[in-house]
Amino acid sequence: MEGMALSGLFADAYAGRRVLVTGHTGFKGSWLVFWLRAMGAQVVGLALDPDTNPAHWNLLALADVPDHRVDLRDAAAVRDVLQRHRPEIVFHLAAQPLVRRSYREPVSTFDVNVMGLVNLLEAVRACPSVRAVVNATTDKVYQDHAGGIGYRETDPLGGHDPYSSSKACAELVSACYRKSFFDHDDGRGFGPKLATARAGNVIGGGDWAEDRLVPDLVRAGVSGQALKIRNPDATRPWQHVLEPLSGYLRLGHALLGNDRTADAWNFGPGREGEVSVRELASRFSASWPALRIEPDRQAHPHEAAVLRLNCDKAMQELAWRPVWDIDRAVERTGAWYRAFHDSNQLQTANDLAAYVADARLKGLAWAA
């Protein structure tokens, strides 16, 4: 991380600041910890063991980050971590994040994604050092509507499958705690500013999860076996992992400044990043010429045909916007896996440096 020229990002709001990241052993969480550490934050992680091998977190080998393997359902253990480290800001990314697994394991999905959040927010209430909480949910929290119109933050919440529904519940829990405990003095002083972040489908190096498109494409490219794709015409808002993370960090920065940003926020790629599963797979094959794709004609659980986010609010009120278009996101993702599988090299630092450099070229305020 040396020499990455990451000073000044987000007005140096994270330099030296105590930050707790839940879910730090996961795909997005590991990238977020890496970025925070590169900016000089004092990061603490709370999560379960990685559920893949290899795992991006293990490969990063960030030995200076206190690494607590704690289940969110263990309220006492969660509270103990916050009491010991006294974070000033919490990024909550820990979850059961897979749609198809949620059909197989609905009880544990709701338990982790809803009651785990309640346990965390109760621990936050008992920890006066916390000034801000960013709860990362998903673009799938919205009630399906016809026509493919981009979802706005004010649209009704819903969720057909257990994962989506559990995350819609997490939005309701967040709003409840904001109104009931954090927006006024409940006898313990005013609580922290709490916001939720709803991001689109994320791609990038270091993801090996089951039933996700890019990891499945990589596995097929490595093995030489054809990949059968379910719902090839489903449209999703694809973005590189650094895009929503820049949104989370910008949102955390705003909350720390006591801006009126304790609310729900969409972070997506815009219309040009909304392509079908088939189209994304075709673009990804440029990095893996041996990759073969076939339609999977078996019956599968319900998934929305079109997901589209309207991100006008984040662009106008947070001065946030995407940095990499879909071509750049797919190119960097393919190159990350290519370098890892060909020569065991990690491109994480290079990708972060390139992303920040491009954000500066575009004149984004957080990168100044």
N, C-alpha and C positions, 0 to 999 in steps of 0.2 A: 504493500500500500504506500510505500515511500515514493515521493516525487510525483504524486498524482494531481497536484495542484487543486485540491478540493477545499482549500480555505476560502472563506467568503460565501459559501453556499448557504442559502436560507439565512443570510445576514449573520452567519456564524452562531445561529441559535442553538446548535447541538454541540458545539465545542465545549468539552468539559462537563456537559450536562449528564445527569444520571438518568438512564433510559432503560425501561424494562420492555423486552419483546417476548410475547408469548408465541409459541409455535416457531421458535428460532431454528429448530432442527428440520423444518419443512423447506420446501422449495422457495416460496416467497420470503419466508422469515429469514432464511440464511442469507439471501441477497440483501435484505434490509439491514441485518446486523453488520454485514461487510461494509455497506455504505456508511452506516452510522460510525463504525470504528474508523473508517477513512477520514471522517470529519472530526475525529477526536472525542467522540462521545464515550462516556463510561457505561458500557452496555452490560446488562444482565439478561440471561435467557431462562425461560421457563417453558418446558415442553416434555413430551414423551420421547422415547428413542426414535430415531428415524425408522420409517417402515419400508425403506428400500435399501438395496445394496447394489451399486454404490449409492452414496448420499452426498449431496452437495455440501451439507454442513460438515461432515467428516473430512471431505477433501480440502475444505478451507483451512482446517486445523488452527482455529483461532483460540489458542491456548490461554490467552489473557482475558477471555470472556467467562465470567462465572456461569456455569452450565448446570441448571437445576432440572433434573428429570422428575417432574411433578405432574400428576394427573389433575386437570382442572376440577374433577369431581371430588377431590380431596380438599375441602374448604380450609381445614386447619393448615395444611401444607402450603397452600396458595398464600394464605394470610402471613405465614411465617416468612416466605420469600420477600414479600413487600416490607414487612417490618424490619428485616435484616438489612435490606439495601436502600430503602427510602427513595424510590425513584421519583423524579419530577414529572415524567411523562411516560405513559404506557401505550404501546402499540399492541393491540390484541389481534393476533393472527392465528392462534391455536384453534383448531376445529377438526371435525370429521368432514373433509371437503369434497367427497366423491359422490356423485349422483347415484351411480349404479350400486355402490356399496350401501348407500342409504336405503335402497329397496331391500337389501339383504339384512341390514342391521338397523331398523328404524328406531328401536328403543335407545340404543347407545348413541345414535346420531342426535336425537333430541336431548339426551342426557348431557352429552358433551357440549353441544352447540347452544343450548338454552341454559340448563342449570350450571354448566361450567362458567358461562358468562355471569350468571347471578353470583356465583361464588367469588369471581374476580371483582365484580363491582362492590360486593360487600367488603372484600379486603381493601379496596380503594377507599371506601368510606372510613375505614379504620386507620388509614395511613395519610396523615395530614400533609406529607411532603408532595403528594401527587397534585399537579396543577392542570394536567390535561390527559385525556384518554381518546385515542383513535381506535374505534372498533371496525375492523375490516369485515364486511359481510360479502355481498355478491350482487351481480346484475340480475340474478335469478330470483330476487325477492319480490318481483313485481307480479301482480295478477295478469295472466295472459290477456292480451287484447288483439283483435283482428286488425289487419292492414299493415302491420310492420312499422307502425309509427314509433319513433324513438321514445323510450320511457323517460319521464321526468321525475324528479324526486318527490313531487306531490301526487303522483299516480298511486292508485290503491295497491297495497301489498297483497301477496297471495302465495303461490308456490304449490305446484301440482305434486311433486315428489317429496319424500321426507327431508332430503337435504335442503331444497329450496324453501319448504315450509318452515324448517327449523331456523333458517337464516332470517326469514320474515319475522318469526317470533323473536329472534335476537334484536331485530330493529325495534320491535314493540317494547322489549325489556329495556333497551337503551333509552328510548323516549320516556318510559316510565321513570327510570332512575334520574334522568335529567330533570324532569318536572317535579318529582317527589322529593329528591334529596340534594340535587346539585345546583339548582337555579335559585335557591334561597337558603337561609340559615336554618338548619334543622336542629339547632342546639349545639352543633359541633363546628359551627362556622360554615361558610359557603363551600360547597364541594368543587371539584375540578370541572373544567369545561369538557364536555363529552360530545364527540361527533362520530357519525358512521360514514364509512366509505364503501361505495358500491362499484366494483371494478368489473371490466369485461374479461373475456377469456384471455389468459396470460400464457405466453410462450417465452422460451429462453433456455439457455444452457443450464444443466444441473437438475432437470426434472426427470425422474424415473418412475413416477407414480403409475399405478394400474389404471387402465381405462381412460387415459388421456391421449389425445391425438398425437402430439409430437413425440412423447416417449414411445408410443406404439410404432410410429414411423421409423424412429431410430432403431428400435429392436428389429424391425423387419429389414431395414437396410443393412444391419450388421449380420443378420442370420441368412439373408438371401431368400427368405420365404415371403410369399405374397401376403400383404396385409388386407384383411377384409374390413371394409369401412361401413359402419352402421350410419344411417341417416346422412348420406353423402351430400344431399342438397340443403341440409340445415345451415342457416346463416348465423354467424356469430361475430361479435366485435373483438377481433384478435388484436393483441398489442404485446409488445415486449414487456417483460417483467419489470424493467426499470420505469416504465411509464406510470403504472399505478403507484409504484413506490415513491416517485417524485411527487405525486398527488398526496399521498399519505404524509410525506415529510413537509410539504407546503401547508397542509391542513394542520399538522401539529404545531408548526411555526406560528400560524395564525392564532391558534388556541392559546399558545403561551403568551401571545401579545394581548390577550383579552379581547380580541376582535369578536364580533358577533357571528361567530362561525360554528357554534355548537348546534349542529344540524346534520342533515343527511346530504351526501354529495356523490355524484356520479363521476367516474373517471374512465373514459373510453377513448377509442381511436378516431372517432368521426366516421363518416360514411365510407371513406375510401378503405378503411380497415375492416369493413363488414363484408366478408367474403364467405363462400360456402366451404364446408369441410372438404369437398372434392377439390376446390380451387386451391386451398391452402396446402393440401397434400401434393398437388401437382407442382406448386412453387417450391415446396421443400425438396422434391426429388432432384432439383438442380444440384444439391449438395451430395446426393446419394444416387448416382446413376443406376445402381443395381436395384433400386426400390421398385417394387411392383405392387399395384393397388387393384383390388377387386371389390365390388359391392357385396355387402353381407345381407343376404335376403332373408335371414331368420327374423322372427318377431322379437322386438326389444321393448323395454319399458318406455313409457311416454317421455319425450323431451320436446321442448318448444321448437317449432320449425324456424322461427325468426326471433333473435334477440337483438335489440337495437337500443343504444343509450343516447339520450340527449344530454350533452355536457356543457350547455351554455352557461349554467350557473357557475361551475368551477372556472370556466374561461373568463367570465365577466367579473366575478367577485373575488376569486383567488389569483387571477392573472395566470392561471395554469393552462397549458395546452400541450398536446402531444409533440414529441421531438422527432421520432422515427416513423416513417410511413411503413406500410405493410411489407414492401420489398426489402427495406433495410432491416426490419425486425426479423423476417425469415432468413435473410442472408446472415445476420449475426448469430442467429440461433443455430443454423446449419453449420456454420464455421466453428462454433463452440464445440458441438458434438464431434465434428470431424477431427479437430485438434485433440480432443480427449481420447477418442478411439484409435487414432492413428499414432499418437506419440505421447499419450498420457499427460498432456499439457492442459492447464486451466486457463481459460480466456476471460475469467470473471473480472479481473482488474482491468484488462484491456477494454472490455465492453463498457465498464463503468466510466473509464477515462474518455472513451470515444463519445459516449452519451452526453457527458457533461460538456465536452468540447463542442458538440453539435448544438446543445442547448444554449451555450454562450454565443455561438454564431447566429442563432435565431433571435438573440436578444431577450431570452426569458429572464424575468426579474429575479427568480430564485437562484439563477446561476451567475448572477453578476459578480 
